[in-house]
Amino acid sequence: METTERIVEAYVRYVRGWFTIPNIKCKGQLEIDLLAIDVTAPEGVRRYHIESGISISGGFSSLTNKPFSADELKKRGKQASQRRTLGYFTERKFGDPGVVEKLRIFGFLPKNYTKVVVSWGWDVDVLAAAEEAGVELWDFKNILKEIAHKSRSDRTYFTDDTMRTLQLMAMAMKT
């Protein structure tokens, strides 16, 4: 599990208070980053399939609405740009038959869960395209800010290494 995925899981668990299952292997060497269940919602149980695509390297930091190509994804020089497209998430991370089959095993059926992409920002045209595709976007920078806010206001001792590290960092930044 990548560090950014661990941070997203810590956020969902300790800030939002949801149950999580990370790193679920699927057919075709694919993996679901995170499934989350919110049992605190007044309207009943809410399910989330969360995929993270965090990059802070120059031209690859923002999520784009450029066309996705499975063939281009196979080319070494094109992989990074393809993984930063909304289409990569909608077609491969959410829509691949192996992923859909695994989701069904966990009770994630069409229209009974929310698809989430976590990114370090996105291009202007991505938000409308994501809404049309039924995908919610979360900005990783905001997740870090919420974790820092909770860490500064809550003196809970976290045994989770990721959350404890973020808590210590937030406290150090406070002074």
C-alpha positions, 0 to 999 in steps of 0.5 A: 500500500502506498503512503498516500493510500495509507493517509486516505485510509487514516482520514476515512477511519479516524476523521470520518469514523468509517470502517475500511478494507484496504488493498483488495486483489482482483482478477487481472492483477488489479487492486481496489485501493480502499472500500469504506463503510459509513454506518453513522449516516442517518439515512443508513449504511453508505458504501464507498469505493475509493481510489487514490491517484496522488502525484505532485510531479509537475505536469502529472499532479492534476487529474485530467479529462484527456482521453484514456487509452488502454493501449497507451497505458501499456507504453512505458512513456505514456503510463504516467499521463494515462493514470492521471485521466478520469477515464483511467479511473472510470474504465479501469479502476471502477469499471473493469469486470474483475473489479466489479466482480470483487465489489459484488462479493463485498455487497457493492452493487451498481448504484448502492455505493459512491465512487471516489477519486482522491487526487492532488487537484484536477483540471477545470473540466474534470469536475463536471465530467466526474459528476456525469460519470457518477464519481466524487472527487476528493482533494488530497490537500484538503484531506491533509488539512482536515487530518491536521485540524483534527490532530490539533483539536483532539488529544487522542493517542493513535496507535496507527503509525500513519495517523500518529505520524500525521498527528505529530506533524500537525502538532509540530506545525502548530508551534 
